[in-house]
Amino acid sequence: MPTPVPGTLPGRALRQALSRRFGRIVVFSGAGMSADSGIPTFRSGDHGLWQAFDPAKLATPAGWHADPALVWGWYEWRRAQVAAAMPNPGHLAVARLQDALGACVVTQNVDDLHERAGVDGVLHLHGSLSTPRCSQCGDPHPPPPVVEAPRRRREPPGCAGCGGRVRPGVVWFGEPLDQAVLAEAARRIAACDLLLVVGTSGMVQPAASLVDLAPSGAVVVEVNPEPPGPGRRPLHHLATTAAHGLPLLAAWLLQPAAPEDTSAGA
């Protein structure tokens, strides 16, 4: 695919849909958002994390109770991967949209790449690798220093308050989402006029159903090299990665005047 001229979007329908001013932009991001930073996704292709690891042993309360050292060591290995990664051009484009147009972010990701790109107020639906907490009393615990080492079992630290084991600050399979975070995410999307859905498979509930809360008059754009799944809400689809598609969208949206597209072609 040829590299588009900055600020030029493929597809006449998409250009026309975005040829107006937006004041309530929400970016809803999933694992594909960080894939271009080298963070493995969970389900995509032969390199998805769940192709190599058993989620029942690593991402469930039962797995944690059965072998806390295995689970803690795996998440610390992942945290070291994230620490070694850098925000990609997609993350930086989102930060520009926030600075210029007040865009906000709702993410399914547990990394901190949005924040390191300069985005404030990120809503983490599935928690964060950076916010461990006690598995007994729930008190927050500062993350230990990152150790870049091969994946191995590691005993989790003890809680300074009650002595319980400190667990990763993520939401595991079988656990409910934080209801306050979920409610705020729903409020933001229900009030948006532009929703950018980036790098998410739409398979993980209840997060995936949030897309359907966008108002009927809102423009919904999916940025994903994979085609939309069956049964998804009709939307504009930009078939490329976050690192390529979001800078393109940001350049278009941040032009000095809302462009009037009269060009022919798809």
Backbone as CSV, one residue per row, in Angstrom:
resi,resn,N_x,N_y,N_z,CA_x,CA_y,CA_z,C_x,C_y,C_z
1,MET,0.855,-1.209,0.000,0.000,0.000,0.000,0.880,1.244,0.000
2,PRO,0.676,2.197,-0.938,1.477,3.409,-0.935,1.249,4.220,0.332
3,THR,2.252,4.950,0.750,2.122,5.790,1.931,1.294,7.022,1.611
4,PRO,0.159,7.250,2.295,-0.668,8.415,1.987,0.035,9.711,2.327
5,VAL,-0.335,10.773,1.616,0.163,12.100,1.958,-0.386,12.484,3.328
6,PRO,0.462,13.025,4.240,-0.035,13.393,5.561,-1.278,14.278,5.457
7,GLY,-2.307,13.931,6.231,-3.543,14.680,6.225,-4.546,14.197,5.195
8,THR,-4.161,13.256,4.355,-5.074,12.731,3.347,-5.530,11.345,3.755
9,LEU,-6.824,11.141,3.848,-7.371,9.862,4.264,-7.864,9.077,3.061
10,PRO,-7.666,7.765,3.062,-8.258,6.954,2.007,-9.758,6.805,2.241
11,GLY,-10.529,6.813,1.176,-11.963,6.592,1.306,-12.747,7.888,1.367
12,ARG,-13.535,8.156,0.334,-14.307,9.391,0.295,-15.309,9.465,1.431
13,ALA,-15.967,8.347,1.752,-16.975,8.362,2.818,-16.350,8.733,4.157
14,LEU,-15.151,8.219,4.426,-14.481,8.547,5.679,-14.077,10.014,5.700
15,ARG,-13.555,10.516,4.592,-13.162,11.926,4.550,-14.368,12.833,4.773
16,GLN,-15.479,12.488,4.151,-16.678,13.310,4.324,-17.189,13.259,5.761
17,ALA,-17.149,12.073,6.364,-17.637,11.935,7.742,-16.815,12.769,8.717
18,LEU,-15.532,12.940,8.419,-14.640,13.668,9.321,-14.443,15.125,8.916
19,SER,-15.204,15.605,7.939,-15.055,16.972,7.463,-15.919,17.937,8.267
20,ARG,-15.844,17.828,9.580,-16.504,18.781,10.473,-15.728,18.826,11.773
21,ARG,-16.072,19.756,12.603,-15.374,19.907,13.875,-15.972,18.973,14.927
22,PHE,-15.097,18.414,15.737,-15.521,17.533,16.816,-15.033,18.105,18.149
23,GLY,-15.890,18.024,19.147,-15.529,18.551,20.462,-15.562,17.535,21.575
24,ARG,-16.001,16.307,21.273,-16.083,15.271,22.312,-15.540,13.954,21.722
25,ILE,-14.238,13.906,21.568,-13.570,12.760,20.947,-13.179,11.757,22.016
26,VAL,-13.495,10.496,21.777,-13.058,9.409,22.657,-12.259,8.409,21.832
27,VAL,-11.102,8.045,22.340,-10.288,6.978,21.756,-10.457,5.743,22.628
28,PHE,-10.961,4.674,22.036,-11.174,3.419,22.746,-10.146,2.420,22.217
29,SER,-9.134,2.106,23.007,-8.009,1.325,22.499,-7.933,-0.063,23.110
30,GLY,-7.401,-0.985,22.297,-7.170,-2.356,22.726,-5.728,-2.755,22.454
31,ALA,-5.475,-4.051,22.502,-4.101,-4.552,22.438,-3.371,-4.128,21.179
32,GLY,-4.091,-4.001,20.051,-3.444,-3.579,18.821,-2.854,-2.186,18.899
33,MET,-3.320,-1.371,19.832,-2.770,-0.035,20.017,-1.285,-0.100,20.354
34,SER,-0.901,-1.081,21.155,0.482,-1.182,21.614,1.300,-2.218,20.854
35,ALA,0.674,-2.907,19.919,1.399,-3.946,19.183,2.582,-3.372,18.428
36,ASP,2.444,-2.153,17.885,3.542,-1.540,17.144,4.665,-1.067,18.054
37,SER,4.436,-1.111,19.355,5.510,-0.835,20.318,6.205,-2.117,20.765
38,GLY,5.793,-3.237,20.179,6.417,-4.518,20.518,5.755,-5.262,21.651
39,ILE,4.574,-4.802,22.098,3.858,-5.484,23.175,2.974,-6.559,22.545
40,PRO,3.183,-7.837,22.874,2.374,-8.893,22.243,0.902,-8.756,22.590
41,THR,0.042,-9.033,21.603,-1.392,-9.083,21.866,-1.723,-10.460,22.447
42,PHE,-2.974,-10.644,22.855,-3.364,-11.903,23.486,-3.836,-12.949,22.483
43,ARG,-4.529,-12.494,21.439,-5.211,-13.462,20.587,-4.750,-13.481,19.138
44,SER,-4.033,-12.481,18.689,-3.791,-12.338,17.259,-2.695,-13.274,16.759
45,GLY,-3.048,-14.150,15.827,-2.071,-14.953,15.119,-1.321,-15.936,15.989
46,ASP,-0.226,-16.435,15.447,0.567,-17.448,16.144,1.374,-16.870,17.294
47,HIS,1.476,-15.527,17.359,2.294,-14.909,18.397,1.461,-14.328,19.535
48,GLY,0.144,-14.558,19.539,-0.674,-14.103,20.650,-0.264,-14.799,21.940
49,LEU,-0.346,-14.041,23.048,0.116,-14.595,24.324,-0.624,-15.862,24.706
50,TRP,-1.933,-15.914,24.400,-2.685,-17.108,24.801,-2.410,-18.304,23.893
51,GLN,-1.615,-18.128,22.838,-1.151,-19.270,22.063,-0.022,-19.993,22.793
52,ALA,0.721,-19.238,23.602,1.885,-19.809,24.283,1.659,-20.053,25.768
53,PHE,0.672,-19.382,26.358,0.458,-19.474,27.800,-0.994,-19.825,28.090
54,ASP,-1.214,-20.463,29.207,-2.543,-20.896,29.601,-3.189,-19.824,30.470
55,PRO,-4.223,-19.139,29.971,-4.835,-18.084,30.776,-5.451,-18.596,32.071
56,ALA,-5.869,-19.860,32.107,-6.457,-20.394,33.337,-5.440,-20.435,34.475
57,LYS,-4.160,-20.586,34.123,-3.110,-20.643,35.144,-2.540,-19.273,35.491
58,LEU,-2.717,-18.311,34.580,-2.021,-17.035,34.736,-2.943,-15.836,34.909
59,ALA,-4.186,-15.954,34.538,-5.059,-14.779,34.520,-6.426,-15.066,35.108
60,THR,-6.447,-15.857,36.183,-7.691,-16.139,36.896,-7.401,-16.137,38.396
61,PRO,-8.409,-15.872,39.230,-8.202,-15.992,40.671,-7.758,-17.394,41.073
62,ALA,-8.283,-18.436,40.410,-7.888,-19.802,40.749,-6.415,-20.037,40.461
63,GLY,-5.928,-19.501,39.336,-4.516,-19.634,39.022,-3.643,-18.944,40.050
64,TRP,-4.069,-17.784,40.505,-3.322,-17.052,41.530,-3.265,-17.847,42.835
65,HIS,-4.379,-18.379,43.269,-4.387,-19.142,44.520,-3.566,-20.427,44.404
66,ALA,-3.540,-21.023,43.209,-2.791,-22.266,43.023,-1.287,-22.039,43.025
67,ASP,-0.823,-20.935,42.438,0.620,-20.710,42.326,0.899,-19.218,42.197
68,PRO,0.874,-18.477,43.315,1.094,-17.029,43.246,2.448,-16.657,42.635
69,ALA,3.479,-17.452,42.891,4.812,-17.125,42.365,4.850,-17.228,40.848
70,LEU,4.143,-18.201,40.284,4.083,-18.329,38.833,3.395,-17.116,38.219
71,VAL,2.250,-16.731,38.805,1.479,-15.614,38.270,2.247,-14.302,38.433
72,TRP,2.772,-14.059,39.625,3.509,-12.810,39.866,4.722,-12.712,38.943
73,GLY,5.447,-13.799,38.781,6.611,-13.788,37.904,6.254,-13.503,36.463
74,TRP,5.115,-14.049,36.004,4.702,-13.816,34.617,4.336,-12.354,34.389
75,TYR,3.617,-11.764,35.344,3.232,-10.362,35.182,4.426,-9.424,35.348
76,GLU,5.381,-9.775,36.174,6.588,-8.961,36.277,7.405,-9.037,34.985
77,TRP,7.425,-10.200,34.343,8.068,-10.340,33.035,7.385,-9.445,32.018
78,ARG,6.053,-9.419,32.032,5.315,-8.547,31.120,5.570,-7.074,31.443
79,ARG,5.654,-6.740,32.717,5.896,-5.337,33.094,7.260,-4.884,32.606
80,ALA,8.251,-5.794,32.632,9.578,-5.462,32.112,9.519,-5.250,30.599
81,GLN,8.697,-6.046,29.892,8.516,-5.834,28.455,7.963,-4.438,28.179
82,VAL,6.968,-4.044,28.954,6.357,-2.735,28.766,7.355,-1.625,29.068
83,ALA,8.140,-1.785,30.150,9.106,-0.765,30.527,10.158,-0.554,29.442
84,ALA,10.478,-1.621,28.713,11.483,-1.520,27.653,10.901,-0.971,26.356
85,ALA,9.575,-0.921,26.252,8.918,-0.437,25.039,8.773,1.082,25.084
86,MET,8.500,1.644,23.924,8.284,3.083,23.811,6.927,3.346,23.161
87,PRO,6.276,4.454,23.532,5.043,4.815,22.834,5.299,4.932,21.334
88,ASN,4.367,4.423,20.537,4.539,4.490,19.090,3.830,5.734,18.536
89,PRO,3.956,6.001,17.235,3.320,7.209,16.681,1.817,7.287,16.920
90,GLY,1.153,6.136,17.087,-0.268,6.164,17.404,-0.538,6.768,18.770
91,HIS,0.234,6.357,19.773,0.087,6.940,21.108,0.336,8.452,21.072
92,LEU,1.370,8.867,20.344,1.714,10.287,20.273,0.625,11.085,19.550
93,ALA,-0.006,10.464,18.539,-1.099,11.133,17.841,-2.288,11.354,18.775
94,VAL,-2.571,10.374,19.626,-3.662,10.529,20.597,-3.358,11.679,21.559
95,ALA,-2.101,11.788,21.987,-1.721,12.892,22.872,-1.932,14.241,22.182
96,ARG,-1.639,14.315,20.883,-1.878,15.564,20.152,-3.369,15.879,20.085
97,LEU,-4.183,14.852,19.870,-5.632,15.069,19.832,-6.165,15.543,21.178
98,GLN,-5.572,15.036,22.270,-6.003,15.512,23.582,-5.586,16.961,23.797
99,ASP,-4.341,17.286,23.449,-3.855,18.652,23.652,-4.673,19.667,22.851
100,ALA,-5.016,19.310,21.609,-5.670,20.269,20.719,-7.188,20.254,20.805
101,LEU,-7.765,19.072,21.007,-9.222,18.932,20.907,-9.854,18.315,22.145
102,GLY,-9.067,18.053,23.174,-9.622,17.524,24.413,-10.013,16.066,24.373
103,ALA,-9.446,15.299,23.445,-9.778,13.874,23.347,-9.463,13.158,24.656
104,CYS,-10.273,12.165,24.988,-10.015,11.344,26.166,-9.862,9.885,25.740
105,VAL,-9.310,9.081,26.634,-8.955,7.700,26.296,-9.606,6.732,27.267
106,VAL,-10.221,5.715,26.697,-10.681,4.535,27.428,-9.902,3.369,26.837
107,THR,-9.239,2.587,27.670,-8.401,1.524,27.128,-8.645,0.192,27.826
108,GLN,-8.499,-0.870,27.040,-8.489,-2.224,27.590,-7.076,-2.658,27.952
109,ASN,-6.093,-1.850,27.639,-4.702,-2.222,27.856,-4.278,-1.991,29.304
110,VAL,-3.337,-2.799,29.748,-2.831,-2.681,31.119,-1.449,-2.042,31.154
111,ASP,-0.944,-1.595,30.000,0.346,-0.908,29.968,0.143,0.590,30.212
112,ASP,1.264,1.317,30.305,1.206,2.759,30.585,1.703,3.589,29.403
113,LEU,1.612,3.039,28.184,2.156,3.742,27.033,1.358,4.996,26.676
114,HIS,0.047,4.980,26.883,-0.719,6.220,26.669,-0.199,7.318,27.592
115,GLU,-0.016,7.003,28.867,0.454,8.005,29.827,1.854,8.487,29.476
116,ARG,2.721,7.571,29.079,4.086,7.969,28.744,4.155,8.782,27.460
117,ALA,3.106,8.704,26.640,3.025,9.564,25.459,2.516,10.962,25.805
118,GLY,2.021,11.130,27.043,1.558,12.441,27.472,0.063,12.572,27.627
119,VAL,-0.675,11.457,27.613,-2.133,11.504,27.747,-2.509,11.488,29.224
120,ASP,-3.410,12.372,29.608,-3.895,12.444,30.986,-5.264,11.777,31.099
121,GLY,-5.574,11.312,32.308,-6.915,10.840,32.604,-7.323,9.570,31.885
122,VAL,-6.370,8.679,31.612,-6.684,7.441,30.910,-7.519,6.530,31.812
123,LEU,-8.608,6.005,31.273,-9.430,5.035,32.001,-8.990,3.636,31.611
124,HIS,-8.465,2.876,32.566,-8.009,1.506,32.326,-9.103,0.535,32.753
125,LEU,-9.856,0.028,31.790,-10.956,-0.883,32.117,-10.474,-2.160,32.776
126,HIS,-9.319,-2.654,32.363,-8.820,-3.938,32.859,-7.662,-3.783,33.841
127,GLY,-7.576,-2.615,34.460,-6.520,-2.394,35.433,-5.206,-2.038,34.785
128,SER,-4.134,-2.077,35.584,-2.824,-1.649,35.099,-1.724,-2.461,35.753
129,LEU,-0.691,-2.768,34.981,0.496,-3.429,35.528,1.210,-2.539,36.534
130,SER,0.944,-1.246,36.485,1.653,-0.282,37.339,0.981,-0.062,38.681
131,THR,-0.140,-0.760,38.943,-0.887,-0.498,40.183,-1.166,-1.792,40.952
132,PRO,-0.129,-2.504,41.406,-0.395,-3.716,42.199,-1.103,-3.364,43.505
133,ARG,-1.777,-4.368,44.066,-2.509,-4.139,45.313,-2.499,-5.420,46.131
134,CYS,-2.825,-5.282,47.401,-2.860,-6.448,48.275,-4.050,-7.335,47.899
135,SER,-3.816,-8.633,47.841,-4.882,-9.569,47.487,-5.849,-9.796,48.638
136,GLN,-5.485,-9.343,49.836,-6.370,-9.542,50.992,-7.107,-8.260,51.373
137,CYS,-6.360,-7.200,51.683,-7.014,-5.974,52.145,-7.299,-4.991,51.018
138,GLY,-6.680,-5.193,49.850,-6.930,-4.328,48.708,-6.127,-3.055,48.680
139,ASP,-5.274,-2.806,49.690,-4.487,-1.574,49.702,-3.517,-1.536,48.515
140,PRO,-3.319,-0.350,47.926,-2.349,-0.238,46.835,-0.934,-0.478,47.332
141,HIS,-0.086,-0.938,46.438,1.298,-1.230,46.779,2.181,-0.651,45.681
142,PRO,3.256,0.053,46.032,4.122,0.579,44.977,4.755,-0.558,44.189
143,PRO,4.818,-0.436,42.865,5.425,-1.518,42.085,6.905,-1.640,42.403
144,PRO,7.425,-2.850,42.477,8.851,-3.020,42.733,9.671,-2.549,41.537
145,PRO,10.964,-2.336,41.726,11.803,-1.962,40.589,11.701,-3.002,39.470
146,VAL,11.709,-2.518,38.237,11.629,-3.423,37.095,12.930,-4.208,36.978
147,VAL,12.796,-5.515,36.835,13.956,-6.392,36.649,13.836,-7.024,35.269
148,GLU,14.725,-6.680,34.375,14.723,-7.256,33.038,15.459,-8.589,33.091
149,ALA,14.690,-9.638,33.243,15.251,-10.982,33.394,14.352,-11.969,32.676
150,PRO,14.855,-13.158,32.393,13.999,-14.175,31.765,12.777,-14.465,32.630
151,ARG,11.734,-14.914,31.982,10.498,-15.248,32.694,10.766,-16.371,33.690
152,ARG,10.341,-16.171,34.931,10.546,-17.189,35.967,9.558,-16.947,37.098
153,ARG,9.452,-17.934,37.974,8.611,-17.795,39.145,9.256,-16.799,40.108
154,ARG,8.435,-15.947,40.702,8.930,-14.986,41.688,7.902,-14.874,42.796
155,GLU,8.342,-14.925,44.009,7.429,-14.770,45.129,6.924,-13.334,45.190
156,PRO,5.614,-13.142,45.284,5.093,-11.777,45.370,5.473,-11.134,46.695
157,PRO,5.591,-9.812,46.724,5.913,-9.137,47.989,4.741,-9.210,48.956
158,GLY,5.033,-8.892,50.206,3.996,-8.868,51.226,3.457,-7.468,51.437
159,CYS,2.207,-7.383,51.804,1.552,-6.104,52.076,2.083,-5.515,53.375
160,ALA,2.435,-4.236,53.365,2.946,-3.585,54.567,1.868,-3.455,55.631
161,GLY,0.598,-3.459,55.220,-0.477,-3.278,56.182,-0.923,-4.558,56.852
162,CYS,-1.233,-5.592,56.065,-1.808,-6.805,56.642,-0.944,-8.052,56.439
163,GLY,0.114,-7.920,55.662,0.983,-9.071,55.440,0.533,-9.998,54.326
164,GLY,-0.597,-9.683,53.669,-1.077,-10.517,52.579,-0.198,-10.405,51.342
165,ARG,-0.415,-11.301,50.408,0.369,-11.264,49.173,-0.111,-10.117,48.283
166,VAL,0.843,-9.401,47.704,0.536,-8.352,46.735,0.333,-9.003,45.372
167,ARG,-0.745,-8.651,44.694,-1.114,-9.238,43.414,-1.010,-8.188,42.303
168,PRO,-0.940,-8.616,41.062,-0.967,-7.649,39.954,-2.259,-6.844,39.955
169,GLY,-2.157,-5.598,39.530,-3.313,-4.703,39.554,-4.147,-4.774,38.296
170,VAL,-4.357,-5.977,37.791,-5.136,-6.171,36.567,-6.428,-6.906,36.902
171,VAL,-7.379,-6.850,35.964,-8.630,-7.584,36.124,-8.478,-8.923,35.429
172,TRP,-8.654,-10.014,36.178,-8.516,-11.352,35.627,-9.852,-11.865,35.107
173,PHE,-9.777,-12.914,34.294,-10.986,-13.598,33.861,-11.765,-14.060,35.099
174,GLY,-13.064,-13.824,35.086,-13.896,-14.208,36.222,-14.035,-13.127,37.275
175,GLU,-13.343,-11.994,37.110,-13.463,-10.879,38.041,-14.266,-9.753,37.393
176,PRO,-15.034,-9.023,38.184,-15.784,-7.892,37.618,-14.867,-6.705,37.366
177,LEU,-15.248,-5.890,36.393,-14.546,-4.633,36.198,-14.872,-3.683,37.345
178,ASP,-13.987,-2.730,37.570,-14.266,-1.668,38.527,-15.498,-0.905,38.034
179,GLN,-16.566,-0.922,38.809,-17.833,-0.358,38.348,-17.763,1.151,38.154
180,ALA,-16.957,1.837,38.949,-16.827,3.284,38.777,-16.107,3.607,37.474
181,VAL,-15.074,2.846,37.164,-14.347,3.042,35.903,-15.249,2.718,34.715
182,LEU,-15.974,1.607,34.809,-16.875,1.215,33.728,-17.960,2.263,33.500
183,ALA,-18.521,2.790,34.582,-19.575,3.795,34.459,-19.043,5.074,33.817
184,GLU,-17.834,5.482,34.189,-17.256,6.690,33.590,-16.927,6.472,32.119
185,ALA,-16.442,5.272,31.772,-16.182,4.958,30.368,-17.482,5.018,29.561
186,ALA,-18.546,4.456,30.110,-19.838,4.485,29.432,-20.339,5.915,29.266
187,ARG,-20.145,6.739,30.282,-20.584,8.133,30.203,-19.841,8.872,29.100
188,ARG,-18.526,8.672,29.035,-17.732,9.372,28.018,-18.159,8.966,26.607
189,ILE,-18.325,7.667,26.391,-18.665,7.203,25.047,-20.085,7.610,24.674
190,ALA,-21.004,7.566,25.621,-22.385,7.943,25.338,-22.529,9.423,25.001
191,ALA,-21.538,10.229,25.371,-21.592,11.661,25.103,-20.694,12.090,23.948
192,CYS,-20.012,11.151,23.290,-19.015,11.523,22.290,-19.671,11.936,20.971
193,ASP,-18.922,12.707,20.170,-19.344,12.956,18.793,-18.409,12.282,17.789
194,LEU,-17.262,11.797,18.257,-16.348,11.004,17.434,-15.726,9.927,18.309
195,LEU,-15.871,8.679,17.888,-15.303,7.553,18.617,-14.305,6.848,17.702
196,LEU,-13.054,6.797,18.140,-12.007,6.092,17.416,-11.749,4.775,18.138
197,VAL,-12.085,3.675,17.500,-11.936,2.340,18.083,-10.659,1.741,17.498
198,VAL,-9.654,1.542,18.342,-8.310,1.257,17.835,-7.793,-0.071,18.362
199,GLY,-7.530,-1.006,17.459,-6.792,-2.212,17.804,-7.462,-3.109,18.809
200,THR,-8.769,-3.233,18.755,-9.470,-4.128,19.677,-10.287,-5.140,18.894
201,SER,-10.283,-6.376,19.357,-10.956,-7.459,18.653,-12.468,-7.417,18.805
202,GLY,-12.957,-6.715,19.833,-14.393,-6.692,20.094,-14.902,-8.001,20.672
203,MET,-14.010,-8.809,21.244,-14.405,-10.117,21.769,-14.557,-10.129,23.284
204,VAL,-13.945,-9.178,23.974,-13.919,-9.212,25.432,-15.053,-8.359,25.974
205,GLN,-15.973,-8.993,26.666,-17.089,-8.290,27.288,-16.794,-8.081,28.780
206,PRO,-17.377,-7.051,29.402,-18.359,-6.124,28.823,-17.747,-4.949,28.078
207,ALA,-16.414,-4.874,28.008,-15.785,-3.707,27.388,-16.225,-3.524,25.946
208,ALA,-16.331,-4.622,25.192,-16.641,-4.512,23.767,-18.001,-3.867,23.519
209,SER,-18.941,-4.057,24.432,-20.286,-3.514,24.231,-20.332,-1.996,24.390
210,LEU,-19.257,-1.396,24.908,-19.249,0.052,25.089,-19.356,0.791,23.763
211,VAL,-18.839,0.199,22.697,-18.892,0.854,21.388,-20.330,1.162,21.001
212,ASP,-21.252,0.290,21.371,-22.657,0.467,20.990,-23.326,1.627,21.726
213,LEU,-22.642,2.196,22.728,-23.219,3.318,23.465,-23.010,4.646,22.762
214,ALA,-22.184,4.682,21.730,-21.972,5.940,21.008,-23.294,6.432,20.432
215,PRO,-23.587,7.716,20.526,-24.862,8.237,20.016,-25.026,7.972,18.522
216,SER,-26.259,7.952,18.071,-26.534,7.669,16.657,-25.913,8.714,15.740
217,GLY,-25.764,9.930,16.228,-25.176,10.982,15.407,-23.665,11.045,15.444
218,ALA,-23.038,10.217,16.276,-21.575,10.227,16.381,-20.954,9.496,15.203
219,VAL,-19.763,9.924,14.832,-18.971,9.221,13.830,-18.117,8.182,14.553
220,VAL,-18.162,6.944,14.079,-17.378,5.860,14.673,-16.393,5.356,13.622
221,VAL,-15.110,5.390,13.958,-14.062,4.949,13.048,-13.255,3.853,13.727
222,GLU,-13.141,2.718,13.074,-12.312,1.633,13.583,-10.975,1.639,12.850
223,VAL,-9.890,1.632,13.615,-8.540,1.538,13.058,-8.013,0.161,13.416
224,ASN,-7.934,-0.704,12.423,-7.536,-2.089,12.677,-7.213,-2.744,11.339
225,PRO,-6.048,-3.396,11.217,-5.752,-4.078,9.957,-6.669,-5.259,9.690
226,GLU,-7.317,-5.777,10.738,-8.259,-6.880,10.563,-9.647,-6.330,10.250
227,PRO,-10.455,-7.041,9.459,-11.804,-6.562,9.150,-12.690,-6.594,10.389
228,PRO,-13.750,-5.773,10.415,-14.662,-5.782,11.567,-15.303,-7.152,11.741
229,GLY,-15.524,-7.531,12.976,-16.154,-8.807,13.258,-17.634,-8.783,12.917
230,PRO,-18.250,-9.959,12.766,-19.682,-10.031,12.456,-20.521,-9.464,13.589
231,GLY,-21.600,-8.791,13.201,-22.515,-8.256,14.204,-22.083,-6.951,14.825
232,ARG,-20.929,-6.408,14.389,-20.474,-5.141,14.951,-21.297,-3.989,14.416
233,ARG,-21.391,-2.928,15.185,-22.086,-1.718,14.755,-21.469,-1.202,13.449
234,PRO,-22.287,-0.752,12.493,-21.736,-0.169,11.261,-20.812,0.997,11.582
235,LEU,-19.663,1.024,10.954,-18.685,2.057,11.223,-17.789,2.237,10.011
236,HIS,-17.003,3.300,10.065,-15.975,3.507,9.060,-14.748,2.706,9.477
237,HIS,-14.156,2.026,8.522,-13.045,1.138,8.845,-11.792,1.620,8.132
238,LEU,-10.753,1.876,8.906,-9.449,2.244,8.367,-8.530,1.044,8.559
239,ALA,-8.276,0.335,7.471,-7.600,-0.961,7.549,-6.090,-0.789,7.617
240,THR,-5.629,-0.364,8.774,-4.197,-0.205,8.991,-3.933,-0.254,10.488
241,THR,-2.671,-0.156,10.858,-2.297,-0.235,12.266,-2.506,1.101,12.976
242,ALA,-2.485,1.045,14.291,-2.606,2.268,15.084,-1.467,3.236,14.795
243,ALA,-0.253,2.715,14.662,0.918,3.567,14.461,0.857,4.304,13.131
244,HIS,0.148,3.762,12.162,0.011,4.423,10.859,-1.297,5.205,10.763
245,GLY,-2.390,4.613,11.212,-3.694,5.218,11.016,-3.975,6.410,11.911
246,LEU,-3.548,6.369,13.173,-3.866,7.471,14.079,-3.144,8.767,13.718
247,PRO,-1.863,8.734,13.337,-1.258,9.986,12.858,-1.972,10.549,11.633
248,LEU,-2.451,9.678,10.767,-3.197,10.119,9.592,-4.496,10.807,10.007
249,LEU,-5.220,10.188,10.931,-6.464,10.780,11.427,-6.205,12.101,12.153
250,ALA,-5.151,12.127,12.976,-4.847,13.351,13.720,-4.496,14.489,12.766
251,ALA,-3.711,14.198,11.740,-3.348,15.237,10.777,-4.579,15.807,10.090
252,TRP,-5.529,14.949,9.761,-6.771,15.395,9.109,-7.614,16.231,10.058
253,LEU,-7.780,15.739,11.295,-8.649,16.417,12.254,-8.068,17.740,12.738
254,LEU,-6.755,17.878,12.699,-6.109,19.077,13.227,-5.792,20.107,12.149
255,GLN,-6.300,19.915,10.947,-6.131,20.943,9.928,-6.815,22.223,10.378
256,PRO,-6.313,23.391,9.954,-6.848,24.670,10.455,-8.343,24.848,10.246
257,ALA,-8.875,24.339,9.139,-10.302,24.477,8.892,-10.851,23.120,8.521
258,ALA,-12.089,22.845,8.888,-12.699,21.575,8.557,-12.732,21.425,7.033
259,PRO,-12.068,20.416,6.473,-11.991,20.299,5.017,-13.314,19.890,4.404
260,GLU,-13.633,20.480,3.263,-14.798,20.070,2.493,-14.307,19.136,1.401
261,ASP,-14.681,17.878,1.462,-14.183,16.901,0.498,-15.103,16.810,-0.687
262,THR,-14.594,17.191,-1.844,-15.368,17.085,-3.068,-14.684,16.180,-4.068
263,SER,-13.623,15.494,-3.612,-12.875,14.665,-4.541,-13.653,13.402,-4.860
264,ALA,-13.390,12.853,-6.034,-14.034,11.621,-6.433,-13.214,10.443,-5.960
265,GLY,-13.796,9.295,-6.036,-13.054,8.093,-5.690,-13.413,7.597,-4.318
266,ALA,-12.973,6.359,-4.046,-13.339,5.721,-2.794,-12.245,5.909,-1.780
